[in-house]
């Protein structure tokens, strides 16, 4: 499928898949969306503890890099597993230039390392941030009670409805620890109902720029 780099409303870049008219991040602001959905409404709930994070859709590495920057800021120790079926190409990463966009040029080597390390084995990006990248179908995730937080950042249900089903969210529920949280930019009623059916307590929250709502789901005792 044809892909191209586009600039979003906050000046940061993302990848557009032209055949789908779908982007890796919001056209209203890639960085703004990442901070709002995954940091403000996800990571910020766990600022006083070390934690393990599962990302569904490692993609450009933006969410991972922002989480790394926040972990460095607050002294958190994080184990991060990014799952991706179709890794981004090296030439695309250069064009995205997230270190500059985030005013984090001093951490550019860490961002590059996130993409250079081999898949399927954990690697220390720093002493406090361990990254595992897995090239696999999201439907094959079968771990149990391993993660505190899930960033659910798959492509939208309009183009990949099979990734927003009860079966997928049951796997997500099972892989979370008790009191674990899943956050996603999505807000469709069918997605919320699928989450609730498998046991999540779900709340609607204000969405990032350009989107009225988002969802946060919790695995309660």
Secondary structure per residue as TSV (DSSP state, phi and psi in degrees):
chain	resnum	aa	ss	phi	psi
A	1	X	-	360.0	143.8
A	2	X	-	-72.7	133.7
A	3	X	E	-127.3	146.9
A	4	X	E	-148.6	155.8
A	5	X	E	-86.5	130.6
A	6	X	E	-126.0	157.4
A	7	X	E	-98.5	129.3
A	8	X	-	-90.3	176.3
A	9	X	T	-64.3	-24.5
A	10	X	T	-92.5	8.8
A	11	X	S	92.8	-14.4
A	12	X	-	-83.9	161.1
A	13	X	E	-107.7	161.2
A	14	X	E	-149.5	177.5
A	15	X	E	-104.9	132.0
A	16	X	E	-108.1	132.8
A	17	X	E	-95.9	105.3
A	18	X	T	-65.9	-36.1
A	19	X	T	-62.6	-29.9
A	20	X	T	-98.0	-14.1
A	21	X	T	52.6	48.2
A	22	X	E	-130.3	143.3
A	23	X	E	-116.9	157.0
A	24	X	S	-67.7	-30.5
A	25	X	S	-137.6	169.8
A	26	X	-	-64.0	136.6
A	27	X	T	-70.2	-14.0
A	28	X	T	-80.2	-4.5
A	29	X	-	144.6	102.9
A	30	X	H	-61.9	-49.8
A	31	X	H	-69.3	-41.6
A	32	X	H	-58.9	-42.7
A	33	X	H	-63.0	-46.7
A	34	X	H	-59.4	-46.4
A	35	X	I	-64.2	-43.1
A	36	X	I	-67.3	-50.6
A	37	X	I	-75.0	-50.4
A	38	X	I	-95.7	-29.1
A	39	X	I	-94.0	-60.0
A	40	X	I	-59.1	-43.4
A	41	X	T	-103.5	4.7
A	42	X	T	-128.9	-77.1
A	43	X	G	-58.7	-35.0
A	44	X	G	-62.4	-17.9
A	45	X	G	-74.2	-13.6
A	46	X	G	-123.2	28.5
A	47	X	T	-70.2	-12.4
A	48	X	T	-106.3	19.1
A	49	X	S	-151.7	155.2
A	50	X	-	-73.5	149.7
A	51	X	E	-153.3	164.5
A	52	X	E	-114.3	136.0
A	53	X	E	-124.8	136.5
A	54	X	E	-112.1	125.3
A	55	X	E	-108.4	123.7
A	56	X	E	-93.1	97.9
A	57	X	-	107.8	68.1
A	58	X	-	-59.4	-39.7
A	59	X	T	52.0	-121.9
A	60	X	T	-78.0	-10.0
A	61	X	S	82.7	5.5
A	62	X	H	-61.9	-47.6
A	63	X	H	-63.9	-39.3
A	64	X	H	-64.2	-44.5
A	65	X	H	-66.3	-43.3
A	66	X	H	-63.1	-40.2
A	67	X	H	-63.5	-40.1
A	68	X	H	-58.6	-45.3
A	69	X	H	-63.1	-40.9
A	70	X	H	-67.7	-39.0
A	71	X	H	-63.1	-39.9
A	72	X	H	-64.4	-39.2
A	73	X	H	-66.0	-41.2
A	74	X	H	-104.1	3.2
A	75	X	T	70.4	30.7
A	76	X	-	-84.0	150.3
A	77	X	-	-106.8	120.6
A	78	X	E	-126.9	134.5
A	79	X	E	-104.5	123.2
A	80	X	E	-125.8	122.3
A	81	X	E	-112.7	113.7
A	82	X	E	-104.6	118.6
A	83	X	E	-102.1	132.1
A	84	X	-	-150.4	130.0
A	85	X	S	-84.2	-30.8
A	86	X	S	-132.6	89.6
A	87	X	-	-58.8	147.6
A	88	X	-	-72.3	146.9
A	89	X	-	-78.5	151.4
A	90	X	H	-60.1	-40.0
A	91	X	H	-65.6	-29.0
A	92	X	H	-70.3	-39.5
A	93	X	H	-60.7	-40.9
A	94	X	H	-60.3	-41.6
A	95	X	H	-71.5	-29.7
A	96	X	H	-67.7	-39.6
A	97	X	-	52.1	52.6
A	98	X	H	-69.4	-29.5
A	99	X	H	-59.1	-44.0
A	100	X	H	-69.0	-43.8
A	101	X	H	-61.6	-32.5
A	102	X	T	-92.5	4.9
A	103	X	T	54.1	44.3
A	104	X	-	-129.5	43.4
A	105	X	G	-57.7	-29.1
A	106	X	G	-68.2	-14.1
A	107	X	G	-111.2	18.2
A	108	X	H	-60.9	-37.6
A	109	X	H	-64.2	-35.2
A	110	X	H	-68.4	-38.6
A	111	X	H	-63.1	-44.8
A	112	X	H	-64.1	-38.0
A	113	X	H	-62.6	-36.6
A	114	X	H	-56.5	-33.9
A	115	X	H	-92.8	-19.3
A	116	X	H	-88.5	-25.7
A	117	X	S	-64.1	148.3
A	118	X	-	-63.9	153.9
A	119	X	T	-79.4	159.9
A	120	X	T	75.3	13.0
A	121	X	S	-147.7	139.9
A	122	X	-	-72.0	142.9
A	123	X	E	-137.4	141.5
A	124	X	E	-81.4	117.0
A	125	X	E	-77.2	-41.2
A	126	X	E	-141.9	-178.2
A	127	X	T	-62.4	-26.0
A	128	X	T	-106.9	2.7
A	129	X	E	-138.3	109.8
A	130	X	E	-107.4	129.5
A	131	X	E	-119.7	129.2
A	132	X	E	-116.5	126.7
A	133	X	E	-110.2	130.5
A	134	X	E	-122.9	127.5
A	135	X	-	-93.5	100.1
A	136	X	S	-161.3	161.7
A	137	X	-	-72.6	134.4
A	138	X	G	-56.8	-29.3
A	139	X	G	-72.3	-9.1
A	140	X	G	-95.5	1.5
A	141	X	-	-71.1	126.0
A	142	X	-	-138.4	21.0
A	143	X	-	-74.1	158.3
A	144	X	-	-123.4	126.2
A	145	X	S	46.2	53.4
A	146	X	-	-108.7	-27.9
A	147	X	E	-115.6	147.0
A	148	X	E	-85.6	-29.7
A	149	X	E	-146.3	136.6
A	150	X	E	-119.6	126.7
A	151	X	E	-93.3	107.1
A	152	X	E	-95.8	97.0
A	153	X	-	-125.0	41.0
A	154	X	-	-72.3	163.6
A	155	X	-	-60.2	153.2
A	156	X	-	-62.3	159.2
A	157	X	T	-65.9	-18.4
A	158	X	T	-62.8	-36.4
A	159	X	T	-105.8	-25.5
A	160	X	-	-135.9	68.2
A	161	X	G	-60.5	-24.3
A	162	X	G	-67.4	-14.2
A	163	X	G	-93.1	4.0
A	164	X	S	-127.5	39.1
A	165	X	S	-105.8	170.8
A	166	X	H	-58.6	-39.6
A	167	X	H	-61.2	-43.0
A	168	X	H	-63.3	-47.0
A	169	X	H	-72.8	-24.4
A	170	X	H	-65.8	-41.0
A	171	X	H	-63.8	-40.3
A	172	X	H	-63.9	-42.9
A	173	X	H	-60.1	-44.9
A	174	X	H	-67.0	-32.4
A	175	X	H	-82.0	-11.5
A	176	X	E	-84.3	146.1
A	177	X	E	-73.4	164.1
A	178	X	E	-59.9	137.1
A	179	X	E	71.2	12.1
A	180	X	E	-72.2	159.4
A	181	X	E	-129.8	142.2
A	182	X	E	-117.7	131.2
A	183	X	E	-123.2	144.5
A	184	X	E	-150.8	153.6
A	185	X	S	-71.9	-17.2
A	186	X	-	-71.5	154.5
A	187	X	-	-144.3	9.0
A	188	X	-	-61.9	144.5
A	189	X	H	-59.9	-36.9
A	190	X	H	-65.8	-34.7
A	191	X	H	-69.4	-46.1
A	192	X	H	-59.6	-43.2
A	193	X	H	-66.9	-37.2
A	194	X	H	-63.0	-41.1
A	195	X	H	-62.6	-45.9
A	196	X	H	-64.6	-37.4
A	197	X	H	-61.0	-35.5
A	198	X	T	-87.9	-1.6
A	199	X	T	120.9	-6.5
A	200	X	-	-70.0	146.8
A	201	X	E	-93.4	121.9
A	202	X	E	-117.3	137.6
A	203	X	E	-127.4	143.8
A	204	X	E	-87.7	136.5
A	205	X	E	-127.6	158.4
A	206	X	E	-57.1	137.3
A	207	X	-	-84.1	175.3
A	208	X	S	-72.3	174.5
A	209	X	T	-50.2	132.3
A	210	X	T	87.7	-2.5
A	211	X	-	-137.2	129.6
A	212	X	S	-69.3	-42.0
A	213	X	E	-138.1	164.5
A	214	X	E	-142.4	173.3
A	215	X	E	-121.0	143.5
A	216	X	E	-129.8	128.7
A	217	X	E	-120.2	141.6
A	218	X	E	-125.0	140.1
A	219	X	-	-95.0	104.0
A	220	X	-	-96.2	163.3
A	221	X	-	-67.2	360.0
